[in-house]
Amino acid sequence: MSSPMPVQLPTGTNSLPPLGGRLFAAYRLIWWALIVVALATVIWSWTLPSLSVGIEVLRTTKSIILIAVSAILYRRRRREPVAAMLGLAFLLWTISSSADFAVASSLPAAIDRFRFLFFALALLLFPGAGWSPGWTHRIAWAIVATFLLGFAEASGLAPSRLFLPLAIGCVLAALATLTSRYRIANDVQKQQLKWVLLGLVCGISLILTARAGAALTRGMAVPIVGAILLEGVFQLGIVAIALGFLTSLLRYRLYDAEAAISRSAVYAALTLALVGTFAASEALIELIGQHLFGMAIGNISGAVAAAVAAMMLTPLHGRISSWAEQRFQHDLAVLKSELPDLLAVLSASASIKRLAASVLPRIELAVHASRLALLVDGKLAGACGISCPSARRLLRDWKPLEDSQPLLRDDADAFPLQVALRCPLGRTRAWLLLGPRPDGSFYGRDDLEALQEIVPPLQRSLLLVAEREAALRKERARQLSLDREVALLKSRLDRLECRDAAVA
């Protein structure tokens, strides 16, 4: 399949224009200067004697990823204001986060203030550089004022310590504009916002976890493994934020956001549930065992608690996965649970065209297909997302693939996914053809699994409806034949009666 064209979002009148002229030239100059400094910082960090090899490897890996993300944005979205601000923010983040976040330093702090300015403004204006809702301007001025205060603090010009709480407030206000903008966004923008929110939630959670761990262990003799773990969590949080923005701005595989959010929620909830189960079981077993068996129970309470947590793994995973699917992939869950019942009702009395008109929109909504077509016995039964004449033109040169699998991937741009619907004897009676998703990408694993699940009831319903319509056609044809024979006999009788009357 050919590479998808990027989705172009409309730019409103209340949006920042694309970069051009002297502003674009200044951005290019600053970007190249920062990337040179970022690369030099990465090389210089290896000369610091106080860092362990593991921590330095983690920071270098994070720096390479951030530099790569900034380079991709510069290459693919260089004239978009939001992408430009994010590219600069990631380079500044590479420079400032190369130093230990638990150690205060004026130069990294001053650089970090510029990073905050670009990142907060990009977050405020994401995704289309638009000033909506109306109070976005006030937040932008608050971000600039907070940046100036923070720069004064880092430079020693202001003795206050207000930058961090004010910066957190500005970021939270920018996140509030994202949620407000989500309600009025179109489908593509909603998918972009989902990727960004996923990256922000995961990244901020990891960064706060690392900072909390560093604060709790400050002044304590922390093993090198613990220090490396904290550093890895911190750097992973930065990478998660950067990759969330990159995926969103490139606008490719946007419609995998629900699956990614669902899996992230499952892993997070399952981890918390298992840790809580282990801790509660160990404490309870130790408390009860000490009264019954004495202090020796403490040696085996951990093993018993681990066994309890292992036994709870499968049921917890099933329940949490079901909850996450219902919460974050609601359309897919509804398709799998309600479509079989709908097909059972329709197969009793509906025609094939009515069945297609009822089923295709639900499949389109669940898997985000740009177009669908249903062929039954070589004839177009219905189409969705495209008019029937256009579907017939697209299917004029279409040839089905021969394979034993029900879901077949084709190289055609019009309908890259073919779902074979077979009768019990194995002969293919119908084809469900799906076009690419709106961003041009192919379907994810969850979408394919959902389609696999609805194939059997769809096959049964189509077979029943097709057989019933075929029987009705035969019955109508037999009735027409009988009507013609009766009419012929009646005409003959009329002629005979006329002749007898004439003779008499």
C-alpha positions in Angstrom: 0.0 0.0 0.0 1.3 3.4 -0.9 2.4 5.7 1.9 -0.5 7.8 3.3 -0.8 11.5 2.7 -0.7 13.6 5.8 -4.0 14.8 7.0 -4.3 18.6 6.6 -6.2 20.3 9.3 -8.0 23.6 8.6 -6.4 26.7 10.0 -8.9 29.0 11.6 -8.8 32.8 11.4 -8.0 32.9 15.1 -4.8 30.8 14.7 -1.1 31.6 14.3 0.0 31.7 10.7 2.7 29.3 9.4 6.3 30.4 9.9 7.8 32.5 7.2 10.2 35.3 6.3 12.5 36.5 9.0 10.7 34.6 11.8 11.3 31.3 9.9 15.0 32.2 9.3 15.4 33.0 13.0 13.8 29.7 14.0 16.2 27.8 11.7 19.2 29.6 13.0 18.2 28.9 16.7 17.4 25.3 15.9 20.8 24.6 14.3 22.6 26.4 17.2 20.6 24.4 19.8 21.2 21.1 18.1 25.0 21.7 18.1 24.9 22.6 21.8 22.7 19.6 22.5 25.2 17.2 20.8 28.1 18.9 22.5 26.3 18.5 25.9 25.8 14.8 25.3 29.5 14.4 24.5 30.6 16.5 27.4 28.4 14.6 29.8 30.6 11.5 29.3 33.6 13.4 30.7 31.9 14.0 34.1 33.6 11.6 36.6 30.7 11.7 39.1 28.2 9.8 36.9 28.0 6.0 36.7 28.0 4.3 33.3 24.4 3.2 33.7 23.1 6.7 34.4 25.1 8.1 31.5 23.7 5.5 29.1 20.2 6.3 30.1 20.7 10.1 29.7 22.4 9.6 26.3 19.6 7.4 25.1 17.1 10.0 26.2 19.1 12.7 24.5 19.4 10.8 21.2 15.6 10.3 21.2 14.8 13.9 21.9 17.2 15.1 19.3 15.7 12.7 16.8 12.2 13.8 17.6 13.2 17.5 17.2 14.9 16.6 13.9 11.8 14.8 12.6 9.6 17.8 13.5 12.1 20.2 11.9 12.1 18.0 8.7 8.3 17.3 8.5 6.6 20.2 10.2 9.1 23.0 10.2 6.6 25.8 9.3 4.0 24.8 11.9 4.4 27.1 15.0 3.4 24.4 17.5 5.9 21.9 16.0 8.6 24.5 16.0 8.1 25.4 19.6 8.1 21.8 20.6 11.3 21.1 18.6 13.1 23.9 20.4 11.7 22.8 23.8 13.0 19.2 23.3 16.5 20.4 22.4 16.5 22.7 25.5 15.2 19.8 27.5 18.1 17.7 26.2 20.6 20.3 27.4 19.0 21.0 30.8 18.2 17.4 31.8 21.7 16.2 31.1 22.6 17.5 34.6 21.4 15.7 37.7 17.8 17.0 38.4 18.5 16.8 42.2 21.4 19.3 41.9 20.7 23.0 41.5 22.7 24.9 38.9 22.1 28.4 37.5 22.9 27.7 33.8 20.7 24.5 33.5 18.0 26.3 35.4 18.1 29.3 33.1 18.0 27.0 30.0 15.1 25.1 31.6 13.1 28.4 31.9 13.3 28.8 28.1 12.2 25.1 27.7 9.2 25.9 29.9 8.3 28.9 27.8 8.3 27.0 24.5 6.7 23.8 25.9 3.9 25.6 27.8 3.0 27.8 24.8 3.0 24.8 22.5 0.8 22.9 24.9 -1.5 25.9 25.2 -1.9 26.2 21.4 -1.9 22.5 20.4 -2.9 21.1 17.9 -3.7 23.8 15.4 -2.0 26.9 16.9 -5.5 28.3 17.7 -6.4 30.8 20.4 -9.5 29.0 21.6 -11.2 29.1 24.0 -11.1 32.9 24.5 -9.2 32.9 27.8 -6.2 31.3 26.1 -4.6 34.7 25.7 -4.6 35.3 29.4 -2.9 32.0 30.0 -0.3 32.9 27.4 0.5 36.2 29.2 0.7 34.3 32.5 3.2 31.8 30.9 5.4 34.7 29.7 5.3 36.4 33.1 6.1 33.1 34.8 9.0 32.6 32.5 10.4 36.1 33.2 10.1 35.5 37.0 11.8 32.1 36.6 14.6 33.5 34.5 15.2 36.2 37.1 15.3 33.6 39.9 17.8 31.5 37.9 20.0 34.5 37.2 20.0 35.6 40.9 18.0 38.8 40.2 15.0 37.7 42.2 15.2 35.9 45.6 11.6 34.4 45.3 10.8 30.7 44.9 7.5 31.2 43.2 8.5 29.9 39.7 7.8 26.2 40.3 4.3 26.5 41.7 3.4 29.1 39.1 4.8 27.0 36.3 2.8 24.0 37.5 -0.3 26.2 37.5 0.4 27.4 34.0 0.8 23.8 32.7 -2.4 22.7 34.4 -4.3 25.7 32.8 -2.9 24.7 29.4 -4.1 21.2 30.0 -7.5 22.6 30.8 -7.6 24.3 27.4 -6.8 21.0 25.8 -9.8 19.3 27.5 -12.0 22.3 26.5 -10.7 22.2 22.9 -11.3 18.4 22.8 -15.1 19.0 23.0 -15.2 21.1 19.8 -12.4 19.3 17.9 -13.0 17.3 14.7 -12.3 13.6 14.6 -8.6 13.9 13.6 -7.9 16.5 16.2 -9.5 14.4 18.9 -7.2 11.6 18.0 -4.2 13.9 18.2 -5.2 15.2 21.6 -5.6 11.6 22.8 -2.0 10.8 21.9 -0.7 13.9 23.6 -2.7 13.3 26.7 -1.5 9.7 26.9 2.1 10.9 26.6 1.6 13.6 29.1 -0.1 11.4 31.7 2.5 8.7 31.4 5.4 11.1 31.2 4.4 13.3 34.1 3.6 10.3 36.3 7.0 8.9 35.7 8.8 12.2 36.3 6.9 12.9 39.5 7.7 9.3 40.6 11.4 9.9 40.0 11.3 13.3 41.8 9.5 11.8 44.8 12.0 9.0 45.0 14.9 11.4 44.8 13.4 13.6 47.5 12.7 10.6 49.8 16.2 9.2 49.4 18.1 12.6 49.7 20.8 12.3 52.3 20.6 8.5 52.3 23.1 6.0 51.0 21.2 4.8 47.9 22.6 1.7 46.1 23.7 2.4 42.5 20.9 0.1 41.2 18.3 2.4 43.0 19.9 5.5 41.6 19.9 4.0 38.1 16.3 3.0 38.5 15.2 6.5 39.5 17.2 8.0 36.7 15.7 5.6 34.2 12.1 6.4 35.4 12.8 10.2 35.0 14.3 9.9 31.6 11.6 7.5 30.4 9.0 10.1 31.4 10.7 12.8 29.2 10.8 10.3 26.3 7.1 9.4 26.8 6.1 13.1 26.5 8.2 13.6 23.4 6.9 10.5 21.6 3.3 11.4 22.4 3.7 14.8 20.7 5.6 13.3 17.8 3.0 10.7 17.1 0.3 13.3 17.2 2.0 15.9 15.0 3.0 13.4 12.4 -0.7 12.4 12.2 0.1 8.8 11.3 -1.6 5.8 13.1 -3.7 8.3 15.0 -6.5 5.8 15.4 -4.3 3.5 17.5 -4.7 6.0 20.4 -7.6 4.1 22.0 -5.7 0.8 22.0 -2.6 2.4 23.4 -4.6 4.2 26.2 -6.4 1.0 27.0 -3.2 -1.1 27.3 -1.5 1.6 29.4 -4.5 1.7 31.7 -4.5 -2.1 32.0 -0.7 -2.2 32.8 -1.0 0.6 35.3 -4.1 -0.7 37.1 -2.8 -4.3 37.1 0.6 -3.2 38.6 -1.1 -1.2 41.3 -3.6 -4.0 42.1 -0.8 -6.7 42.3 1.4 -4.5 44.5 -1.5 -3.7 46.8 -2.5 -7.4 46.9 1.0 -8.4 47.7 1.5 -5.7 50.4 -1.9 -6.4 52.1 -1.5 -10.2 52.0 2.0 -10.0 53.4 0.9 -7.7 56.3 -2.2 -9.8 57.0 -0.3 -13.1 57.0 2.5 -11.7 59.1 0.0 -10.2 61.6 -2.0 -13.4 62.0 0.9 -15.7 61.8 2.8 -14.0 64.6 -0.1 -14.7 67.0 -0.3 -18.3 66.0 3.3 -19.4 65.1 5.5 -16.7 66.6 8.1 -14.6 64.8 9.2 -17.4 62.4 6.2 -16.7 60.2 7.9 -13.5 58.9 10.3 -15.7 56.8 7.5 -17.2 54.8 4.9 -14.3 54.7 6.6 -12.8 51.6 6.5 -16.1 49.7 2.8 -16.7 50.6 1.9 -13.1 49.6 3.7 -13.5 46.3 1.8 -16.7 45.7 -1.5 -15.0 46.4 -0.6 -12.1 44.0 0.3 -14.7 41.3 -3.1 -16.4 41.8 -4.9 -13.1 41.4 -3.0 -12.2 38.2 -5.4 -13.9 35.7 -8.7 -12.8 37.2 -7.5 -9.3 37.8 -6.1 -9.1 34.2 -9.4 -10.2 32.8 -11.5 -7.8 34.8 -9.2 -4.9 34.3 -9.0 -5.6 30.5 -12.7 -5.7 30.2 -13.1 -2.5 32.1 -10.4 -0.7 30.0 -12.0 -1.9 26.8 -15.4 -0.6 27.9 -14.0 2.7 29.0 -11.4 3.5 26.3 -12.6 1.3 23.3 -16.3 1.6 23.8 -17.2 1.5 20.1 -15.3 -1.8 19.6 -16.8 -3.3 22.7 -20.3 -2.3 21.6 -19.6 -3.8 18.1 -18.6 -7.2 19.6 -21.4 -7.3 22.1 -24.4 -5.9 20.3 -23.9 -6.6 16.6 -24.6 -10.4 16.9 -28.0 -9.6 18.6 -28.8 -7.1 15.9 -27.9 -9.5 13.1 -30.1 -12.2 14.7 -33.1 -9.8 14.6 -32.4 -8.6 11.1 -31.9 -12.0 9.6 -35.5 -12.9 10.4 -37.1 -10.4 8.2 -34.7 -7.8 6.7 -33.4 -7.7 3.2 -29.7 -7.8 2.3 -29.7 -4.1 1.5 -31.4 -3.2 4.8 -29.0 -5.5 6.7 -26.0 -3.7 5.0 -27.5 -0.3 5.8 -27.8 -1.2 9.4 -24.5 -3.0 9.9 -21.9 -1.0 7.8 -22.3 2.3 9.8 -21.6 0.4 13.1 -18.5 -1.2 11.7 -17.3 2.1 10.3 -17.7 3.8 13.7 -16.0 1.0 15.6 -12.9 0.6 13.4 -12.7 4.1 11.9 -12.9 2.9 8.3 -12.9 5.6 5.7 -15.2 3.6 3.4 -16.8 0.1 3.4 -18.6 -2.0 0.8 -20.5 -5.3 1.1 -20.6 -7.6 -1.9 -23.0 -10.5 -1.9 -22.9 -13.1 -4.7 -20.9 -10.6 -6.8 -23.3 -7.8 -6.4 -22.9 -4.6 -4.4 -25.4 -4.9 -1.4 -24.4 -1.6 0.3 -21.7 0.9 0.9 -20.8 3.3 3.7 -18.6 6.4 3.5 -18.9 6.4 -0.2 -21.8 6.5 -2.7 -22.8 3.3 -4.4 -21.9 4.6 -7.9 -18.4 5.5 -6.6 -18.1 2.1 -4.9 -19.0 0.4 -8.2 -16.3 2.4 -10.0 -13.7 1.4 -7.4 -14.8 -2.2 -7.6 -14.8 -2.4 -11.4 -11.3 -3.8 -11.5 -11.3 -5.4 -8.1 -10.4 -9.1 -7.9 -10.8 -11.2 -4.7 -7.8 -12.8 -3.1 -7.8 -16.5 -2.7 -6.8 -17.6 0.8 -8.1 -19.8 3.6 -8.0 -16.9 6.1 -11.1 -14.8 6.6 -9.2 -11.5 6.8 -7.0 -10.7 3.9 -4.7 -7.7 3.4 -4.6 -6.4 -0.1 -2.3 -3.8 -1.7 -5.2 -1.8 -3.1 -5.5 1.7 -1.9 -9.3 1.7 -2.2 -10.0 -1.4 0.0 -6.8 -2.7 1.6 -8.7 -5.1 3.9 -10.9 -7.9 2.6 -13.1 -10.0 4.9 -14.3 -13.2 3.2 -17.8 -14.4 4.3 -18.2 -18.0 3.5 -21.2 -20.4 3.6 -20.9 -23.7 5.6 -19.6 -25.6 2.6 -16.6 -23.2 2.3 -17.7 -21.3 -0.8 -17.3 -17.5 -0.5 -20.7 -15.9 -0.8 -19.9 -12.4 0.3 -17.0 -9.9 0.8 -16.8 -7.1 3.4 -14.3 -4.6 1.9 -12.8 -1.9 4.2 -10.9 1.1 3.0 -8.0 2.6 5.0 -8.5 4.7 8.1 -8.8 8.4 7.6 -5.0 8.9 8.3 -4.2 6.3 5.6 -2.9 3.7 8.0 -3.9 0.0 8.3 -6.0 -1.4 11.1 -4.6 -2.2 14.5 -4.6 -5.6 16.2 -7.7 -4.8 18.3 -9.6 -3.8 15.2 -8.7 -7.0 13.4 -9.6 -9.1 16.4 -13.0 -7.4 16.6 -13.6 -8.0 12.9 -12.6 -11.7 13.4 -15.2 -12.0 16.2 -18.1 -10.6 14.2 -17.3 -12.7 11.1 -19.3 -15.8 12.2 -22.6 -14.1 13.0 -22.3 -11.9 10.0 -21.7 -15.0 7.8 -24.8 -16.8 9.3 -27.0 -13.7 8.9 -26.0 -13.0 5.3 -26.5 -16.7 4.4 -29.9 -16.8 6.0 -31.0 -13.6 4.3 -29.5 -14.6 1.0 -31.2 -18.0 1.1 -34.5 -16.4 2.1 -34.3 -13.9 -0.7 -33.4 -16.6 -3.2 -36.4 -18.7 -2.0 -38.6 -15.6 -2.3 -37.4 -14.9 -5.8 -38.1 -18.5 -6.8 -41.5 -18.3 -5.2 -42.3 -15.1 -7.0 -41.0 -16.6 -10.3 -43.2 -19.7 -9.7 -46.2 -17.5 -8.9 -45.6 -15.4 -12.0 -45.4 -18.6 -14.1 -48.6 -19.9 -12.5 -50.3 -16.5 -13.1 -49.3 -16.6 -16.8 -50.6 -20.2 -17.2 -53.8 -19.2 -15.5 -54.2 -16.2 -17.7 -53.4 -18.3 -20.8 -56.0 -20.9 -19.8 -58.5 -18.2 -19.1 -58.0 -16.6 -22.5 -58.5 -20.0 -24.1 -61.7 -20.6 -22.2 -62.9 -17.2 -23.2 -62.3 -18.0 -26.8 -64.1 -21.3 -26.5 -67.1 -19.6 -24.9 -67.1 -17.0 -27.7 -67.0 -19.7 -30.3 -69.8 -21.7 -28.7 -71.9 -18.6 -28.4 -71.4 -17.9 -32.1 -72.4 -21.4 -33.1 -75.5 -21.3 -31.0 
